[in-house]
């Protein structure tokens, strides 16, 4: 599993192109900003 910031379209597109499926969503605080993130996983 790997996490990417939801707004990071190049990373999200890359993991989807590799067959990753979004399996979880969350948010994380970076300084004064809270950013959404998505977890990608691959089946075996």
Secondary structure, DSSP 8 states (H G I E B T S, - for coil): -EEEETT-HHHHHHHHHTT-EEEEEEEEEETTEEEEEEEEE---
